Amino acid sequence: MIVAGIGCRRGSSADAIASAIGNALAEHGLTTAAIDRLATGEFKRTELGISLAAQNLNVPLLIVNNAGLESTSARCLTFSEKSMKLTGAPSLSEAAALFVAGKNARLLGPRFAQDGVTCALAKPESDA
């Protein structure tokens, strides 16, 4: 199972989000077929681009509350002051991916950033 955690600027398009996901996957030798779920934080719940990207990829979108994001903070690889202020986690995309992938999940690498979109990939440790 691979979870793509997503963060983005307000109003990012589904195409921009899909492109960032595709490029993040390509960095790890994977294709979009590897994605099982998309994840983001509560304050991105209304971002149409994220929900459309999930629909286009035919995967569920899971929304993680701030407590869930904070619970994975120690395992994040990158730090954003803005993310810390808004969510309590150093990286929205990394924290969301880790939370949805499960307690023992690990990131495949630091978040990928492109055109105002961040994408982090996580998988359960048992899938390693």
C-alpha positions in Angstrom: 0.0 0.0 0.0 1.3 3.5 -0.9 -0.3 6.6 0.5 0.2 10.0 -1.2 0.0 12.8 1.3 -0.9 16.1 -0.3 -0.4 19.8 0.6 -1.1 22.6 -1.8 -1.6 26.3 -2.3 -5.3 27.3 -2.2 -6.9 26.7 -5.5 -4.4 24.3 -6.9 -5.8 22.4 -9.9 -6.3 18.6 -10.0 -3.8 18.6 -12.9 -1.1 20.3 -10.9 -1.7 17.9 -8.0 -1.7 14.8 -10.3 1.5 16.0 -11.9 3.2 16.4 -8.5 2.0 12.9 -7.5 3.3 11.4 -10.8 6.7 13.1 -10.4 7.0 12.1 -6.7 6.2 8.5 -7.7 8.7 8.6 -10.6 11.5 9.6 -8.2 11.0 6.2 -6.6 10.5 4.2 -9.8 6.7 3.9 -9.3 3.6 4.8 -11.3 0.2 6.1 -10.4 -1.0 2.5 -10.3 1.0 2.1 -7.0 -1.2 4.7 -5.2 -3.9 3.2 -2.9 -5.0 6.4 -1.0 -4.6 10.2 -1.0 -4.4 11.9 2.4 -4.5 15.6 3.5 -5.2 17.7 6.5 -8.6 18.9 7.8 -8.0 22.5 6.6 -7.6 21.3 3.0 -10.9 19.4 3.1 -12.6 21.9 0.7 -9.7 22.0 -1.8 -11.5 20.9 -5.0 -8.2 20.1 -6.8 -7.3 17.4 -4.2 -10.7 15.7 -4.3 -10.8 15.8 -8.1 -7.3 14.3 -8.2 -8.4 11.5 -5.9 -11.4 10.9 -8.1 -9.3 10.9 -11.3 -6.9 8.4 -9.7 -9.8 6.3 -8.5 -8.6 6.2 -4.9 -10.2 7.3 -1.7 -9.2 10.7 -0.1 -8.8 10.5 3.6 -8.8 13.7 5.7 -6.6 13.7 8.8 -7.4 16.0 11.8 -4.6 18.1 13.4 -4.3 15.7 16.3 -3.5 12.9 13.8 -1.0 15.1 11.9 0.7 16.0 15.2 1.0 12.4 16.2 3.3 11.7 13.3 5.4 14.9 13.6 8.5 13.1 14.9 8.7 10.9 11.8 8.5 13.8 9.3 11.6 14.5 7.3 11.1 18.2 6.3 10.0 21.3 8.2 7.7 24.1 7.1 7.0 26.9 9.6 3.6 27.5 7.8 2.6 23.9 8.2 3.5 24.0 11.9 1.3 27.0 12.5 -1.6 25.6 10.6 -1.5 21.9 11.5 0.9 21.4 14.4 3.0 19.1 12.1 6.2 20.1 10.3 5.0 18.9 6.9 1.3 18.5 6.1 1.9 16.1 3.2 4.4 13.9 5.1 2.3 13.8 8.3 -0.9 13.0 6.5 0.7 10.2 4.4 2.3 8.7 7.6 -0.9 8.8 9.6 -3.0 7.1 6.9 -0.3 4.5 6.1 -0.4 3.4 9.8 1.5 3.4 13.1 4.7 1.8 11.7 4.6 3.5 8.3 7.7 5.1 6.8 8.2 7.8 4.2 9.8 6.8 0.9 11.8 10.1 1.1 11.2 13.8 1.8 8.2 15.4 0.3 8.3 16.4 -3.3 7.4 20.0 -4.1 6.3 21.4 -7.5 4.2 24.3 -8.6 2.7 25.0 -5.1 1.9 21.3 -4.4 3.7 19.0 -2.0 3.4 15.2 -2.2 4.9 12.7 0.3 4.7 9.0 -0.2 4.4 6.6 2.7 3.9 2.9 3.2 3.4 0.5 6.1 6.7 -0.9 7.4 5.4 -4.4 6.7 5.4 -3.5 3.0 9.1 -2.6 3.0 
